[in-house]
Structure formats: structure tokens, C-alpha cells
Amino acid sequence: MKVILTENVKKLGSRGELVETSDGYARNYLIPRGLAEEATPSRLNEWKKQQRSMEKKAIQEKESAENLRKHLQGKRIVITASCGDTGKLFGSITTAQISESLKRSFHLDIDKKDIKLKEPIKNLGDFPFTVRLHSGIDVDMTVSVEEE
């Protein structure tokens, strides 16, 4: 029997997938617990429409991420920090500070988990970092750490 999953089911599939399963498993377990719906012709048409709209949305998100990458590639942000006489910072520059600086400079809401530093920033100078905009779309930027 073909069913459309309404919840993630271990070892079967994730929400929104069309899967083939045995009649007994579907009728006695999946459907009564609200984990799946029977794939009737009308429900299949509705599911296909949802899949097409999700594909269009994913394509639009990817295109906007590509345009944003072209705009941001090679850009530099500046962060000021207090440091000692030798140029060593009191503390370090974190991905949260870089995210806040991106928000101020480019009006982007980038999660700190999407920012990757090659090494911890503990000195004054220029340091490269990478921002993940979309799955498979990364942009390389530079952070300049200057004295307050």
C-alpha cells in the first residue's frame, strides 16, 4: 500500500515522503497513530502540487543565495577590540561577533554556526572566514581586527 508520511518514521522515511509499505503495517500502525495517510488519487494530486511548490521554493532560495554570494565575495568587515602592547587581544574574536558585524554592515541575519574560522582570532590583523549561505553555497570573506 502506498502512504504519505505525516511524521518522520524510523527506518521508513521522513515527513512528506511517499512510501510503499505492507497493507497491515499501514492500516494497523501508521494510519491509526496519525503517522501516515493513505495515498488516494486526490491526496496524491495534492501531494504532487506540494512537491512542485517546494521545488520552486528551493530553486528560488538557491538563486538568491547565489546572488548574495556574488555580492559578498571578497568583502571585508571591521571589528574593533582592545589589545595589549604587542597586538595580542584580550580574549578573542568569536563567530557571534562576526555575525553581529555582518548584521550591522550588510543587514544579513547569519547564524553564528554558519560561520567557519580557519583558526581562532587572537591578534590584530586580517583573517579569512567562510559563511555558509545555503547548502553547497559558501562565500569567503575577511575580517579586519583593529585596535579600539
MIFIRO-718914 format. One line per field, with one value per residue: residue number from 0; x, z, y of N, C-alpha, C, CB in turn; residue in one letter. Coordinates in nm, 4 decimals, padded with zeros to 6 digits. Glycine has a CB too. Example, Ala and Ser with C-alpha at 12.3 -4.5 7.8 and 13.67 -1.06 7.14 Angstrom:
<nodes>
num = [0 | 1];
nu = [01.3190 | 01.2850];
nw = [00.7800 | 00.7080];
nv = [-00.5690 | -00.2250];
cau = [01.2300 | 01.3670];
caw = [00.7800 | 00.7140];
cav = [-00.4500 | -00.1060];
cu = [01.3200 | 01.2900];
cw = [00.7800 | 00.7870];
cv = [-00.3300 | 00.0030];
cbu = [01.1308 | 01.4084];
cbw = [00.9046 | 00.5725];
cbv = [-00.4473 | -00.0598];
residuo = [A | S];
</nodes>
This chain:
<nodes>
num = [0 | 1 | 2 | 3 | 4 | 5 | 6 | 7 | 8 | 9 | 10 | 11 | 12 | 13 | 14 | 15 | 16 | 17 | 18 | 19 | 20 | 21 | 22 | 23 | 24 | 25 | 26 | 27 | 28 | 29 | 30 | 31 | 32 | 33 | 34 | 35 | 36 | 37 | 38 | 39 | 40 | 41 | 42 | 43 | 44 | 45 | 46 | 47 | 48 | 49 | 50 | 51 | 52 | 53 | 54 | 55 | 56 | 57 | 58 | 59 | 60 | 61 | 62 | 63 | 64 | 65 | 66 | 67 | 68 | 69 | 70 | 71 | 72 | 73 | 74 | 75 | 76 | 77 | 78 | 79 | 80 | 81 | 82 | 83 | 84 | 85 | 86 | 87 | 88 | 89 | 90 | 91 | 92 | 93 | 94 | 95 | 96 | 97 | 98 | 99 | 100 | 101 | 102 | 103 | 104 | 105 | 106 | 107 | 108 | 109 | 110 | 111 | 112 | 113 | 114 | 115 | 116 | 117 | 118 | 119 | 120 | 121 | 122 | 123 | 124 | 125 | 126 | 127 | 128 | 129 | 130 | 131 | 132 | 133 | 134 | 135 | 136 | 137 | 138 | 139 | 140 | 141 | 142 | 143 | 144 | 145 | 146 | 147];
nu = [00.0840 | 00.0515 | 00.1522 | 00.1432 | 00.3684 | 00.3078 | 00.4559 | 00.7968 | 00.9220 | 01.0982 | 01.3338 | 01.1719 | 01.0945 | 01.0913 | 00.8958 | 00.6394 | 00.7121 | 00.6426 | 00.5735 | 00.6038 | 00.4453 | 00.3601 | 00.0191 | -00.0995 | 00.0745 | 00.0417 | -00.2400 | -00.2858 | -00.0946 | 00.0480 | -00.1522 | -00.3658 | -00.2233 | -00.1687 | 00.0593 | 00.0773 | -00.0954 | -00.3373 | -00.2566 | -00.4562 | -00.6062 | -00.6871 | -00.5493 | -00.2894 | -00.2631 | -00.2745 | -00.0435 | 00.1535 | 00.1332 | 00.2216 | 00.4856 | 00.5886 | 00.5665 | 00.7399 | 00.9815 | 01.0086 | 01.0353 | 01.2754 | 01.4523 | 01.4345 | 01.5393 | 01.7998 | 01.8913 | 01.8767 | 02.0668 | 02.2943 | 02.3126 | 02.3556 | 02.6004 | 02.7663 | 02.7556 | 02.8757 | 03.1272 | 03.4647 | 03.4439 | 03.5066 | 03.4925 | 03.5008 | 03.6187 | 03.6506 | 03.8685 | 03.9931 | 04.3382 | 04.6678 | 05.0052 | 05.1600 | 04.9928 | 04.8304 | 04.5121 | 04.2773 | 04.1253 | 03.9272 | 03.8165 | 03.4941 | 03.2671 | 03.0121 | 03.0473 | 03.1351 | 02.9067 | 02.7283 | 02.8539 | 02.8268 | 02.5540 | 02.5204 | 02.6742 | 02.5935 | 02.3262 | 02.2444 | 02.1131 | 02.2843 | 02.3478 | 02.5571 | 02.6606 | 02.6901 | 02.9204 | 03.2555 | 03.5728 | 03.9185 | 04.1165 | 04.1426 | 04.0846 | 04.3100 | 04.4771 | 04.5666 | 04.4846 | 04.4262 | 04.1952 | 04.0840 | 03.7530 | 03.4709 | 03.1383 | 02.8425 | 02.5862 | 02.3808 | 02.2968 | 02.5807 | 02.6592 | 02.8922 | 03.0619 | 03.3620 | 03.5145 | 03.6690 | 03.7869 | 03.8813 | 04.0696 | 04.0927 | 04.2566 | 04.0945];
nw = [00.0000 | -00.0787 | 00.1010 | 00.2399 | 00.4366 | 00.7412 | 00.9553 | 01.0722 | 01.0384 | 01.1858 | 01.0122 | 00.7884 | 00.6553 | 00.5949 | 00.6927 | 00.4665 | 00.2575 | -00.0020 | 00.0380 | -00.0029 | 00.1622 | 00.3641 | 00.3650 | 00.6147 | 00.8043 | 00.7400 | 00.7772 | 01.0411 | 01.2059 | 01.1113 | 00.9996 | 01.2027 | 01.4147 | 01.3199 | 01.1720 | 00.9028 | 00.5862 | 00.3721 | 00.0317 | -00.1647 | -00.4914 | -00.5040 | -00.2862 | -00.3681 | -00.5896 | -00.4583 | -00.3011 | -00.5028 | -00.6019 | -00.3775 | -00.3676 | -00.6071 | -00.5517 | -00.3337 | -00.4588 | -00.6369 | -00.4497 | -00.3264 | -00.5414 | -00.5840 | -00.3390 | -00.3603 | -00.5850 | -00.4867 | -00.2854 | -00.4406 | -00.5754 | -00.3571 | -00.2746 | -00.4880 | -00.4442 | -00.1912 | -00.2065 | -00.1252 | 00.0305 | 00.3101 | 00.6616 | 00.9532 | 01.2793 | 01.5986 | 01.8763 | 02.2129 | 02.2984 | 02.3958 | 02.4368 | 02.2532 | 02.0451 | 02.0886 | 02.1519 | 02.4189 | 02.5080 | 02.2503 | 01.9063 | 01.8296 | 01.6529 | 01.6923 | 01.7271 | 01.4726 | 01.3271 | 01.4273 | 01.3322 | 01.0558 | 01.0410 | 01.1076 | 00.9047 | 00.6488 | 00.6715 | 00.7123 | 00.8394 | 00.9719 | 01.1088 | 01.3840 | 01.3755 | 01.1113 | 01.0314 | 00.9633 | 01.0963 | 01.0147 | 01.2015 | 01.5514 | 01.6332 | 01.7713 | 01.7594 | 01.6310 | 01.2934 | 00.9574 | 00.8817 | 00.7212 | 00.6656 | 00.6352 | 00.5154 | 00.5335 | 00.3139 | 00.1966 | 00.1470 | 00.0163 | -00.0908 | -00.0300 | 00.0930 | 00.0774 | 00.2987 | 00.4649 | 00.7836 | 00.9485 | 01.2207 | 01.4396 | 01.6558 | 01.9426];
nv = [-00.1178 | 00.2232 | 00.5047 | 00.8364 | 00.9939 | 01.1594 | 01.2222 | 01.1856 | 00.8624 | 00.6105 | 00.4157 | 00.4056 | 00.6486 | 01.0080 | 01.2971 | 01.3861 | 01.2216 | 00.9822 | 00.6526 | 00.2974 | 00.0404 | -00.2486 | -00.3667 | -00.4314 | -00.3118 | -00.0435 | -00.0033 | -00.0919 | 00.0264 | 00.2700 | 00.4529 | 00.4645 | 00.5848 | 00.8319 | 00.8743 | 00.8463 | 00.8903 | 00.7430 | 00.6991 | 00.8190 | 00.8870 | 01.1637 | 01.2694 | 01.2140 | 01.3864 | 01.6336 | 01.6073 | 01.6002 | 01.8618 | 02.0016 | 01.9101 | 02.0171 | 02.2941 | 02.3113 | 02.2453 | 02.4634 | 02.6697 | 02.5935 | 02.6222 | 02.9002 | 02.9938 | 02.8993 | 03.0418 | 03.3056 | 03.2865 | 03.2420 | 03.4894 | 03.6557 | 03.5562 | 03.6372 | 03.9095 | 03.9366 | 03.8168 | 03.8221 | 04.0499 | 04.2725 | 04.2931 | 04.4994 | 04.4792 | 04.6114 | 04.5824 | 04.5540 | 04.5544 | 04.4365 | 04.5744 | 04.4338 | 04.3689 | 04.1589 | 04.0270 | 04.0927 | 03.8328 | 03.6838 | 03.7026 | 03.6128 | 03.3888 | 03.4806 | 03.7558 | 03.8201 | 03.7531 | 03.9451 | 04.1752 | 04.1356 | 04.1628 | 04.4321 | 04.5587 | 04.4551 | 04.3997 | 04.1359 | 03.8354 | 03.6129 | 03.3008 | 03.2203 | 02.9657 | 02.9111 | 03.0280 | 02.9852 | 02.9703 | 02.9605 | 02.9518 | 03.0352 | 03.3779 | 03.5842 | 03.7957 | 04.1233 | 04.2192 | 04.0848 | 03.8314 | 03.5362 | 03.4056 | 03.1825 | 03.1846 | 03.0062 | 03.0140 | 02.8718 | 02.5265 | 02.3909 | 02.6342 | 02.8595 | 03.1505 | 03.3332 | 03.5522 | 03.8373 | 03.9322 | 04.2210 | 04.2953 | 04.5512 | 04.7895 | 04.9294];
cau = [00.0000 | 00.1244 | 00.1082 | 00.2190 | 00.4039 | 00.2798 | 00.5603 | 00.9152 | 00.9091 | 01.2297 | 01.3571 | 01.0746 | 01.1087 | 01.0691 | 00.7683 | 00.6128 | 00.7549 | 00.5504 | 00.6434 | 00.5298 | 00.4556 | 00.2616 | -00.1164 | -00.1227 | 00.1541 | -00.0211 | -00.3752 | -00.2887 | 00.0013 | 00.0773 | -00.2694 | -00.4323 | -00.1407 | -00.1516 | 00.1931 | 00.0674 | -00.2272 | -00.3438 | -00.2300 | -00.5682 | -00.5762 | -00.6980 | -00.4389 | -00.1665 | -00.2566 | -00.2396 | 00.0964 | 00.2361 | 00.1337 | 00.3095 | 00.6235 | 00.6295 | 00.5863 | 00.8617 | 01.0949 | 01.0209 | 01.0865 | 01.4167 | 01.5267 | 01.4409 | 01.6328 | 01.9348 | 01.9263 | 01.9023 | 02.1942 | 02.3991 | 02.3252 | 02.4169 | 02.7412 | 02.8349 | 02.7626 | 02.9608 | 03.2575 | 03.5839 | 03.4181 | 03.5787 | 03.4251 | 03.5969 | 03.5804 | 03.7496 | 03.8827 | 04.1025 | 04.4527 | 04.7862 | 05.1104 | 05.2177 | 04.8926 | 04.7537 | 04.3818 | 04.2306 | 04.0176 | 03.9362 | 03.7018 | 03.4112 | 03.1770 | 02.8960 | 03.0832 | 03.1377 | 02.7667 | 02.6735 | 02.9135 | 02.7607 | 02.4192 | 02.5325 | 02.7325 | 02.5242 | 02.1870 | 02.2248 | 02.0931 | 02.3598 | 02.3666 | 02.6997 | 02.7003 | 02.7180 | 03.0474 | 03.3686 | 03.7050 | 04.0258 | 04.1904 | 04.0903 | 04.1393 | 04.3584 | 04.5705 | 04.5223 | 04.5198 | 04.3216 | 04.1765 | 03.9778 | 03.6499 | 03.3747 | 02.9991 | 02.7537 | 02.4614 | 02.2822 | 02.3738 | 02.6666 | 02.6942 | 02.9715 | 03.1286 | 03.4837 | 03.5242 | 03.7824 | 03.7593 | 03.9950 | 04.0621 | 04.1665 | 04.2623 | 03.9935];
caw = [00.0000 | -00.0805 | 00.2015 | 00.2507 | 00.5780 | 00.8019 | 01.0574 | 01.0477 | 01.0909 | 01.1849 | 00.9167 | 00.6792 | 00.5768 | 00.6658 | 00.6723 | 00.3315 | 00.1568 | -00.0491 | 00.0564 | -00.0219 | 00.2818 | 00.3650 | 00.3988 | 00.7579 | 00.8749 | 00.7166 | 00.8359 | 01.1849 | 01.2855 | 01.0641 | 00.9831 | 01.3307 | 01.5008 | 01.2552 | 01.1151 | 00.7568 | 00.5243 | 00.2537 | -00.0894 | -00.2581 | -00.6089 | -00.4748 | -00.1949 | -00.4482 | -00.6664 | -00.3623 | -00.2639 | -00.6168 | -00.6039 | -00.2683 | -00.4073 | -00.7076 | -00.4873 | -00.2529 | -00.5520 | -00.6822 | -00.3377 | -00.3092 | -00.6520 | -00.5570 | -00.2286 | -00.4103 | -00.6716 | -00.4048 | -00.2178 | -00.5417 | -00.5948 | -00.2355 | -00.2764 | -00.5815 | -00.3814 | -00.0718 | -00.2301 | -00.1057 | 00.1115 | 00.4366 | 00.7734 | 01.0510 | 01.4196 | 01.6878 | 02.0034 | 02.2951 | 02.2933 | 02.4710 | 02.3632 | 02.1474 | 01.9431 | 02.1258 | 02.2030 | 02.5487 | 02.4672 | 02.1085 | 01.8244 | 01.8147 | 01.5372 | 01.7283 | 01.6981 | 01.3269 | 01.2852 | 01.4610 | 01.2401 | 00.9266 | 01.0533 | 01.1019 | 00.7799 | 00.5275 | 00.7065 | 00.6949 | 00.9623 | 00.9570 | 01.2357 | 01.4156 | 01.3406 | 00.9681 | 01.0091 | 00.9923 | 01.1043 | 00.9958 | 01.3284 | 01.6435 | 01.6116 | 01.8996 | 01.7329 | 01.5343 | 01.1557 | 00.8671 | 00.8916 | 00.6337 | 00.7210 | 00.5370 | 00.5571 | 00.4603 | 00.2825 | 00.1593 | 00.1381 | -00.1012 | -00.1340 | 00.0715 | 00.0469 | 00.1525 | 00.3356 | 00.5511 | 00.8981 | 00.9922 | 01.3627 | 01.4649 | 01.7961 | 01.9827];
cav = [00.0000 | 00.3492 | 00.6016 | 00.9612 | 01.0088 | 01.2893 | 01.2383 | 01.1048 | 00.7264 | 00.5462 | 00.3075 | 00.4070 | 00.7702 | 01.1334 | 01.3639 | 01.4311 | 01.1236 | 00.8796 | 00.5256 | 00.1724 | -00.0418 | -00.3568 | -00.3218 | -00.4448 | -00.2107 | 00.0864 | 00.0042 | -00.1209 | 00.1030 | 00.4051 | 00.5394 | 00.4942 | 00.6707 | 00.9618 | 00.8843 | 00.8430 | 00.8951 | 00.6593 | 00.7762 | 00.8143 | 00.9705 | 01.3072 | 01.3031 | 01.2112 | 01.5119 | 01.7385 | 01.5841 | 01.6413 | 02.0083 | 02.0447 | 01.8805 | 02.1167 | 02.4244 | 02.3023 | 02.2506 | 02.6021 | 02.7483 | 02.5580 | 02.6839 | 03.0434 | 03.0153 | 02.8758 | 03.1549 | 03.4241 | 03.2627 | 03.2640 | 03.6347 | 03.7097 | 03.5165 | 03.7263 | 04.0417 | 03.9358 | 03.7529 | 03.9037 | 04.1696 | 04.2812 | 04.3582 | 04.5504 | 04.4649 | 04.6715 | 04.5107 | 04.6044 | 04.4637 | 04.4764 | 04.6458 | 04.3506 | 04.3413 | 04.0404 | 04.0676 | 04.0471 | 03.7425 | 03.6507 | 03.7398 | 03.4941 | 03.3869 | 03.5624 | 03.8940 | 03.8320 | 03.7516 | 04.0770 | 04.2712 | 04.1137 | 04.2182 | 04.5780 | 04.6063 | 04.4117 | 04.3704 | 03.9922 | 03.7611 | 03.4885 | 03.2317 | 03.2042 | 02.8291 | 02.9076 | 03.0977 | 02.8967 | 03.0331 | 02.8635 | 02.9476 | 03.1359 | 03.5124 | 03.6346 | 03.9049 | 04.2232 | 04.1854 | 04.0372 | 03.6875 | 03.4869 | 03.3191 | 03.1349 | 03.1902 | 02.9142 | 03.0823 | 02.7688 | 02.4026 | 02.3892 | 02.7700 | 02.9276 | 03.2716 | 03.3643 | 03.6928 | 03.8696 | 04.0173 | 04.3010 | 04.3243 | 04.6742 | 04.8314 | 05.0277];
cu = [00.0887 | 00.0634 | 00.1981 | 00.2432 | 00.3724 | 00.3781 | 00.6811 | 00.8961 | 01.0438 | 01.2301 | 01.2564 | 01.0891 | 01.0813 | 00.9369 | 00.7551 | 00.6533 | 00.6406 | 00.6252 | 00.5477 | 00.5536 | 00.3498 | 00.1266 | -00.1405 | -00.0489 | 00.0897 | -00.1545 | -00.3762 | -00.1967 | 00.0119 | -00.0450 | -00.3405 | -00.3537 | -00.1154 | -00.0137 | 00.1904 | -00.0778 | -00.2238 | -00.3306 | -00.3432 | -00.5358 | -00.5848 | -00.5841 | -00.3059 | -00.1519 | -00.2164 | -00.0919 | 00.1904 | 00.2446 | 00.2273 | 00.4557 | 00.6734 | 00.6542 | 00.7112 | 00.9859 | 01.1169 | 01.0817 | 01.2353 | 01.5023 | 01.5415 | 01.5395 | 01.7765 | 01.9806 | 01.9561 | 02.0339 | 02.3108 | 02.4210 | 02.3915 | 02.5649 | 02.8211 | 02.8547 | 02.8649 | 03.1026 | 03.3719 | 03.5632 | 03.4892 | 03.4888 | 03.5308 | 03.5375 | 03.6906 | 03.7493 | 03.9978 | 04.2149 | 04.5677 | 04.8873 | 05.1632 | 05.1180 | 04.8106 | 04.6248 | 04.3597 | 04.1072 | 04.0364 | 03.8108 | 03.6227 | 03.3244 | 03.0507 | 02.9242 | 03.0862 | 02.9944 | 02.7008 | 02.7269 | 02.8529 | 02.6203 | 02.4227 | 02.5768 | 02.6468 | 02.3768 | 02.1519 | 02.2062 | 02.1553 | 02.3797 | 02.5157 | 02.7497 | 02.7352 | 02.8480 | 03.1607 | 03.4984 | 03.8107 | 04.1060 | 04.1287 | 04.1604 | 04.1769 | 04.4569 | 04.5041 | 04.5614 | 04.3984 | 04.3160 | 04.0634 | 03.8761 | 03.5503 | 03.2345 | 02.9181 | 02.6194 | 02.3472 | 02.3616 | 02.4509 | 02.7070 | 02.7611 | 03.0344 | 03.2486 | 03.4909 | 03.6449 | 03.7342 | 03.8898 | 03.9746 | 04.1531 | 04.1599 | 04.1567 | 04.0543];
cw = [00.0000 | 00.0219 | 00.1948 | 00.3987 | 00.6258 | 00.9142 | 01.0145 | 01.1145 | 01.0737 | 01.0890 | 00.8021 | 00.5931 | 00.6602 | 00.6210 | 00.5275 | 00.2230 | 00.1220 | -00.0420 | 00.0326 | 00.1021 | 00.2767 | 00.4124 | 00.5498 | 00.8387 | 00.8605 | 00.7909 | 00.9882 | 01.2684 | 01.2385 | 01.0627 | 01.1164 | 01.4221 | 01.4388 | 01.1955 | 00.9631 | 00.7145 | 00.4024 | 00.1302 | -00.1896 | -00.3778 | -00.5805 | -00.3836 | -00.2688 | -00.5305 | -00.5771 | -00.3232 | -00.3763 | -00.6271 | -00.4959 | -00.3057 | -00.5092 | -00.6439 | -00.3999 | -00.3416 | -00.6020 | -00.5736 | -00.3165 | -00.4186 | -00.6289 | -00.4449 | -00.2757 | -00.4999 | -00.5902 | -00.3282 | -00.3148 | -00.5646 | -00.4749 | -00.2304 | -00.3705 | -00.5202 | -00.2672 | -00.0951 | -00.2145 | -00.0216 | 00.2457 | 00.5405 | 00.8758 | 01.1904 | 01.5037 | 01.8204 | 02.0823 | 02.2960 | 02.3768 | 02.3820 | 02.2447 | 02.0364 | 01.9709 | 02.1941 | 02.3451 | 02.5209 | 02.3212 | 02.0374 | 01.7974 | 01.6892 | 01.5658 | 01.6999 | 01.5473 | 01.2728 | 01.3115 | 01.3668 | 01.0996 | 00.9272 | 01.0427 | 00.9651 | 00.6569 | 00.5499 | 00.6782 | 00.8305 | 00.9437 | 01.0949 | 01.2600 | 01.3821 | 01.1931 | 00.9327 | 01.0523 | 00.9874 | 01.0854 | 01.1233 | 01.4212 | 01.6229 | 01.7472 | 01.8842 | 01.6421 | 01.3947 | 01.0754 | 00.8721 | 00.7991 | 00.7117 | 00.6108 | 00.5962 | 00.4702 | 00.4406 | 00.2569 | 00.1487 | 00.0069 | -00.1515 | -00.0172 | 00.0104 | 00.1385 | 00.1748 | 00.4264 | 00.6658 | 00.9345 | 01.1385 | 01.3898 | 01.6128 | 01.8236 | 02.0017];
cv = [00.1243 | 00.4434 | 00.7243 | 00.9845 | 01.1500 | 01.3212 | 01.1561 | 00.9690 | 00.6580 | 00.4274 | 00.3017 | 00.5314 | 00.8931 | 01.1957 | 01.4115 | 01.3331 | 01.0294 | 00.7474 | 00.4092 | 00.0865 | -00.1515 | -00.3029 | -00.3240 | -00.3392 | -00.0736 | 00.0969 | -00.0118 | -00.0335 | 00.2484 | 00.4969 | 00.5654 | 00.5870 | 00.8079 | 00.9808 | 00.8887 | 00.8560 | 00.8055 | 00.7471 | 00.7548 | 00.9021 | 01.1206 | 01.3524 | 01.3031 | 01.3385 | 01.6287 | 01.7287 | 01.6287 | 01.7926 | 02.0625 | 02.0225 | 01.9827 | 02.2526 | 02.4242 | 02.3082 | 02.3927 | 02.6897 | 02.7205 | 02.6206 | 02.8338 | 03.0747 | 02.9981 | 02.9908 | 03.2802 | 03.4089 | 03.2830 | 03.4134 | 03.7000 | 03.6758 | 03.6072 | 03.8646 | 04.0454 | 03.8847 | 03.8534 | 04.0279 | 04.1578 | 04.3472 | 04.3972 | 04.5345 | 04.5279 | 04.5957 | 04.5712 | 04.5010 | 04.5201 | 04.5465 | 04.5659 | 04.3189 | 04.2170 | 04.0856 | 04.0181 | 03.9606 | 03.7056 | 03.6998 | 03.6116 | 03.5028 | 03.4689 | 03.7104 | 03.9178 | 03.8357 | 03.8869 | 04.1842 | 04.2576 | 04.1730 | 04.3706 | 04.6271 | 04.5762 | 04.3794 | 04.2246 | 03.9267 | 03.6226 | 03.4281 | 03.2097 | 03.0641 | 02.8154 | 02.9798 | 03.0061 | 02.9768 | 02.9256 | 02.8448 | 03.0518 | 03.2704 | 03.5706 | 03.7496 | 04.0072 | 04.1765 | 04.1407 | 03.8851 | 03.6434 | 03.4031 | 03.2847 | 03.1402 | 03.0947 | 02.9851 | 02.9842 | 02.6399 | 02.4011 | 02.5265 | 02.8414 | 03.0514 | 03.2973 | 03.5142 | 03.7115 | 03.9575 | 04.0895 | 04.3360 | 04.4442 | 04.7088 | 04.9372 | 05.1642];
cbu = [-00.0957 | 00.1228 | 00.1103 | 00.1426 | 00.5534 | 00.1369 | 00.5094 | 01.0437 | 00.7945 | 01.2689 | 01.3556 | 00.9332 | 01.0163 | 01.1865 | 00.7537 | 00.6812 | 00.8764 | 00.4980 | 00.7047 | 00.5748 | 00.4398 | 00.3088 | -00.2203 | -00.0812 | 00.2991 | -00.0422 | -00.4634 | -00.2527 | 00.1383 | 00.1359 | -00.3672 | -00.4591 | -00.0076 | -00.1785 | 00.2779 | 00.1283 | -00.2682 | -00.4754 | -00.0935 | -00.7003 | -00.6711 | -00.8344 | -00.4336 | -00.1654 | -00.3923 | -00.3289 | 00.1196 | 00.1803 | -00.0094 | 00.2756 | 00.6336 | 00.5228 | 00.4636 | 00.8619 | 01.0718 | 00.8841 | 01.0072 | 01.4345 | 01.4560 | 01.3028 | 01.6031 | 01.9409 | 01.8131 | 01.7856 | 02.1981 | 02.3618 | 02.1875 | 02.3461 | 02.7552 | 02.7560 | 02.6245 | 02.8968 | 03.2616 | 03.6368 | 03.2657 | 03.7114 | 03.3162 | 03.6331 | 03.5576 | 03.7202 | 03.9063 | 04.0541 | 04.4980 | 04.8502 | 05.2253 | 05.2702 | 04.9583 | 04.8367 | 04.2714 | 04.1979 | 03.8782 | 03.9547 | 03.7464 | 03.3236 | 03.1392 | 02.8595 | 03.2193 | 03.2172 | 02.6900 | 02.7070 | 03.0658 | 02.7544 | 02.3550 | 02.6299 | 02.8681 | 02.5929 | 02.0923 | 02.3439 | 01.9409 | 02.4972 | 02.2901 | 02.7246 | 02.5894 | 02.6025 | 03.0525 | 03.3737 | 03.7248 | 04.1175 | 04.3450 | 04.1070 | 04.0364 | 04.4231 | 04.7015 | 04.5835 | 04.6254 | 04.3466 | 04.1470 | 04.0377 | 03.5785 | 03.4093 | 02.9434 | 02.7351 | 02.4804 | 02.2049 | 02.2812 | 02.5991 | 02.5673 | 03.0801 | 03.0301 | 03.6107 | 03.3941 | 03.8953 | 03.7033 | 04.0114 | 04.1031 | 04.1112 | 04.4023 | 03.9244];
cbw = [00.1217 | -00.2216 | 00.3443 | 00.1841 | 00.6005 | 00.8552 | 01.2000 | 01.1003 | 01.0181 | 01.3271 | 00.9888 | 00.7344 | 00.4575 | 00.6416 | 00.7692 | 00.3088 | 00.2073 | -00.1955 | 00.1980 | -00.1543 | 00.4099 | 00.4558 | 00.3284 | 00.8040 | 00.8213 | 00.5659 | 00.7743 | 01.2073 | 01.2795 | 00.9262 | 00.8835 | 01.4037 | 01.5300 | 01.3532 | 01.1614 | 00.7003 | 00.4862 | 00.2501 | -00.1515 | -00.1900 | -00.7214 | -00.4095 | -00.0769 | -00.5406 | -00.7333 | -00.2367 | -00.2311 | -00.7467 | -00.5838 | -00.1379 | -00.4656 | -00.8171 | -00.4031 | -00.1698 | -00.6711 | -00.7239 | -00.2092 | -00.3094 | -00.7871 | -00.5212 | -00.1129 | -00.4870 | -00.7707 | -00.3065 | -00.1582 | -00.6753 | -00.6194 | -00.1105 | -00.3194 | -00.7127 | -00.3288 | 00.0334 | -00.3708 | -00.2363 | 00.1327 | 00.4199 | 00.8370 | 01.0224 | 01.4588 | 01.7105 | 01.9798 | 02.4403 | 02.1469 | 02.5369 | 02.4564 | 02.2062 | 01.8108 | 02.2192 | 02.1123 | 02.6467 | 02.4898 | 02.0880 | 01.6895 | 01.9384 | 01.5004 | 01.8776 | 01.7606 | 01.2634 | 01.3582 | 01.6064 | 01.2345 | 00.8936 | 01.1870 | 01.2068 | 00.7618 | 00.4708 | 00.6293 | 00.6199 | 00.9992 | 00.8861 | 01.2371 | 01.5635 | 01.3761 | 00.8914 | 01.0870 | 00.8918 | 01.2406 | 00.8825 | 01.3070 | 01.7891 | 01.5370 | 01.9774 | 01.6690 | 01.5656 | 01.1540 | 00.7219 | 01.0373 | 00.5192 | 00.8416 | 00.4910 | 00.5476 | 00.5381 | 00.1617 | 00.0223 | 00.1490 | -00.2099 | -00.1832 | 00.1298 | 00.0458 | 00.0780 | 00.4052 | 00.4711 | 01.0197 | 00.9052 | 01.4494 | 01.3797 | 01.8315 | 02.1104];
cbv = [-00.0003 | 00.4127 | 00.5394 | 01.0834 | 00.9767 | 01.2928 | 01.1940 | 01.1758 | 00.6462 | 00.5003 | 00.1776 | 00.3985 | 00.7673 | 01.2313 | 01.4822 | 01.5584 | 01.0432 | 00.9094 | 00.5170 | 00.0969 | 00.0442 | -00.4739 | -00.4097 | -00.5820 | -00.2077 | 00.1090 | -00.1026 | -00.2632 | 00.0366 | 00.3984 | 00.4766 | 00.3667 | 00.6029 | 01.0715 | 00.7681 | 00.7130 | 01.0411 | 00.5780 | 00.7360 | 00.8599 | 00.9358 | 01.3391 | 01.2040 | 01.0887 | 01.5413 | 01.7287 | 01.4348 | 01.5835 | 02.0635 | 01.9691 | 01.7381 | 02.1293 | 02.4616 | 02.1726 | 02.1557 | 02.6575 | 02.7172 | 02.4053 | 02.6574 | 03.0964 | 02.9187 | 02.7432 | 03.1830 | 03.4481 | 03.1202 | 03.1946 | 03.6982 | 03.6557 | 03.3686 | 03.7374 | 04.0821 | 03.8528 | 03.6899 | 03.9436 | 04.1902 | 04.3605 | 04.2649 | 04.6997 | 04.3138 | 04.8233 | 04.3584 | 04.6356 | 04.4408 | 04.3555 | 04.6796 | 04.2218 | 04.3279 | 03.9460 | 04.0162 | 04.1688 | 03.8074 | 03.4979 | 03.8106 | 03.4751 | 03.2414 | 03.5422 | 03.9287 | 03.7144 | 03.6399 | 04.1136 | 04.2518 | 03.9632 | 04.1754 | 04.6261 | 04.5455 | 04.2913 | 04.4626 | 03.9287 | 03.7512 | 03.5128 | 03.0967 | 03.2336 | 02.7319 | 02.9694 | 03.2335 | 02.7780 | 03.1074 | 02.9071 | 02.9745 | 03.0890 | 03.6053 | 03.5229 | 03.8520 | 04.3633 | 04.0765 | 04.0863 | 03.6463 | 03.4040 | 03.3869 | 02.9916 | 03.3353 | 02.7765 | 03.1719 | 02.8033 | 02.2781 | 02.3166 | 02.8492 | 02.8340 | 03.3943 | 03.3136 | 03.7418 | 03.9404 | 03.9337 | 04.4298 | 04.1995 | 04.7900 | 04.8853 | 04.9844];
residuo = [M | K | V | I | L | T | E | N | V | K | K | L | G | S | R | G | E | L | V | E | T | S | D | G | Y | A | R | N | Y | L | I | P | R | G | L | A | E | E | A | T | P | S | R | L | N | E | W | K | K | Q | Q | R | S | M | E | K | K | A | I | Q | E | K | E | S | A | E | N | L | R | K | H | L | Q | G | K | R | I | V | I | T | A | S | C | G | D | T | G | K | L | F | G | S | I | T | T | A | Q | I | S | E | S | L | K | R | S | F | H | L | D | I | D | K | K | D | I | K | L | K | E | P | I | K | N | L | G | D | F | P | F | T | V | R | L | H | S | G | I | D | V | D | M | T | V | S | V | E | E | E];
</nodes>
